[in-house]
Amino acid sequence: MGTLDGRIALVTGAGRGLGRATALLFARAGADVVTVDVDRAAAKETAEQVEALGRRSAALAADLAEPAAGAGAVAEAVERFGRLDVLVQAAAVLDVEPLLEVTAAAWDRAFAVNARGLFFTLQAAARVMARRGGGRIINVSSPASRLPLPLLAVYAATKAAVDSLTRSAAAALAEHQITVNSIAPGRMETPMTERLDRSIATLTGREYTELHAERARAIPLGRRAEPEEVAEAALWLAGPAARYVTGCRLNVSGGVELD
């Protein structure tokens, strides 16, 4: 038996990277998975991989910058599968900009997806879970929320908001037997982190390959994480072993952040 046998999970940002790795790991653990991504084709590709593992899936396109998008995805998931047991929020946007060049538009876009979109998706999922007597919500934070990052000031601020919302939601939803936790992944091998390093290289006049390797060597464990390794943390939080864990921020950074 898998640790998530019979569960219905919804994963945002499921089209690639950590979101896709989480969706597939949950499927291997026995869950049916709703894949949500702004890129419909990428969400569909992940859903097809879930189905190839013998689980049910549905692919939904949603831009979480739209206030009603998250609630709409939750409603469609419940309509198709009858309930929702686990929510994983991996969707995020990231821009690399010097602090003195940040625009209001860039600020608003980042907070619209990473904070507001996350909150209202969480709210919609929690309402469904409360009616059924419980559930698991896992938000993706980042070590950026606790580090001074001059080129990532806005992204870091959105992830600090995720940390705060996770704590508040954990306190508010405990009476409904809903646990709310977050994971803080470090530097992974994903399309987002590649774009990040390429942007840093461009802004600093560095050669990308050299900078990418240097940032990997700077990690105390000496390498970047594979997204599947970080997904294991999400699986643990979604499974029975973590039933008494809530309000936790699980550091999966290889030592980039030391609690």
N, C-alpha and C positions, 0 to 999 in steps of 0.2 A: 504493500500500500504506500502511496505517496503522502507526503505531509499535507498536501492541499487537495486531496481527493474530494471531488464533488463541490469544490468552491468555485465561485464566480469572481474573477478579478478584472479590474479595468486598469490599464496602464497608459498613461499619457506620455507623449514623446516616444511612442513605441516603434517608430519607423526606422530607427537606427540606434547605434551606440548602446548606452546603458538601458534605455527603454526596451529595445529589442531583446537584449540579453536577458532582461528580467522577464519579459513575456514568455520567452522560450523556456527559461528555467522553471517558471511557474507551471507551464504546460507539462514539462517532464515530471513535476511533482504532483500532477493530477488535476490541475485547475483548468477550467475553461476560461479563455482570455479574450476580453474586448480590447482591441488595439486602437489607440487614438493618436492621430498625428495631423499636423497641418498639411502634410504631404500625403494625399490620398493613396497614391501608388505605393509609397513606402509602407503605409499602414496595412495595405492589402497584402503586400509581400510578406510582412511579418505574420499576418493572420493565416496565410497559406502555409507558412512554416509551422505554426501552431497546429493546424489541422493535419499536417503530415506526421505530427507526433501522436495523432489519435485523439486529440481534444477538439472541442467545438470552439469556434472563434467568430468574431465579427469585426470588420474594419470600419472605422468611422473617421471622417475628415473633420477637423475642428481647429479653428484658430482661436486659441484661448485668450487672445487679446480682446475678443468680442465678449462682453459681459455675460451673455447668456449661453455661450458655447459649452462651457463645462457642465452646466446643469442639463443642457440638451443631450450631451453625450451620456450622462448618467441615466437620464430618462430613457434613452434609446436602449441602453444596456439592460435596464430592468424590463423594458417591454419585450426584448428578445429572449432573455434568460430567466426572468421571473424574480430576480433578486440581485444583490451585490454584496459580496463578503469582504473583498479586499480592494483598496484603491492605492495605486502607486503613482506618484506624480513626478515624472522625470522630464517633462517638457520644460524647456527654458530657452531664452535667447541671450546672446552674449556679444557685446561690442567692445573692442579694444580702442580706447580713446584717451589721450592725455586729459587730465582733469580740467585744465583751462580751456579745452575745446569741446567739452560735453555740451550737447544741445538739449533743449527742452523736449524735442521730438524723440531723441534717443532715450532720455530719461523716462518719458511716458510709455514708450513701447516696452522697455525692459520691465517696468513695474506692472504694466498691463498684463503681461504674460506670466512673469516669474512670481508676482505677489498677488495681484488682484485675481488673475485667472486661477491660480492655485487655491486661493481662499474660497472662491465661489464654487469651484469643483468640489472641494472638501465639504463645504456646507451642504451641497446637494446630496453627496454621497452619505454624509452623516445622517441626514433626514431619513434616507432609505434604511440605513443600518439600524437606526434607533427603533424604527417600527418592527424590525425583525429580532431585536434583542442583542445586537452587538455587531462588531466588525473590526477591521484593521485598516488604518490609514498610515501610509508611509510617504513622507515628503523627501525630496532630494534637496539637500542643502549643499554646502561647499566649505572647505577650509577658508575660502575667500571671505566668508562672513566674519572671520576673526583675525584676518591678516591685513597689514597696510599694503595696498596694491594700487599705486598711483595710476596705472593704465586700465584698471578694472574697478574704478570707484563705484560706478553705478551698479554693475553686476554684483559686487560685494555687498552693496547696500540692500539689493533685492534679496540676497541670501540671508542677510541678517534679519530681514522681515520674515523669511521662511522659518528661521529659528524661533522668533517670537511667536508667530502664529501657531507653530507646533506646540509650544508650551501652553499657550492659552487654550487651544483646542483640546489638548490632553486633559486639562483641568475641567473644561466645560462638558466634555463628552464621557467622562469616566462613569457617571451615573447611568449611562446607557450601555455600559460594557463595550464601549468603543475605545480601542487604544490608538494613540496618535504618536508616532515617532518619526525621526528623520535619520537619514544617513548622509554623511559628509565625505563623498569620494575625493580622492586626490587626483593626481595626473594619470589619466587613462589613455589607452590607445583607441581613440574614437575620432570620428570626423570633426566633432566640435573642438577637441583639443588640438587637432592638426590645424584647424583654422586659427585657433588662438595663437599657436606658436608662429604660424606664418605672419599673422598680423603684428606680433611683437617684433619679429625679425625685420619686417618692413619699417616699422616705426623707429627702431633702434639702429638700423643700418647694418644688421648682422646677417650672416648667411644662415638660411633656414636649417639645413642639415646639422650644422655645428651647434646652433642654439637648441634645437630639439634634443640632441644628444646630451648637451650640457644640462638641460633642465631635468632630464632623466637621471643623470649621475648625481644631481643635487638632492634627490629623494633619499632619505636615510636608508631605506631598504635597497636602494641602488637600481631600481627599475620602475617603469610605469605599470599600473595595474591593467589587467585585461578586464573588460566590462563584466565578464562572467564572474569574476572574483567578487566584484562589488555587488552584483546581483544576489550572490549567496547571502549577503547581509540582509537584503530585502526579504529573501525567502525565510530566513530565520525569524525576522520580525513578524512575518505573516503566518508563521506556523505555531503549533501548540507549545513549543518550548518557551515562547515569548509572551504567553498569555497574561503574565503579571508585570509586563514591562510597558510603561507609558510615559510620555514626556521625555524620552531618551533621544539624545543626538549621538548616533553611532559613528565614530571616527574610523573611516576606512581609507586612510590617506598614505599608508606606508611610512608614516612619520613626518610628512610635510607639516602636519599640525600635531603638536604634542599636548594632550590635555594635562 
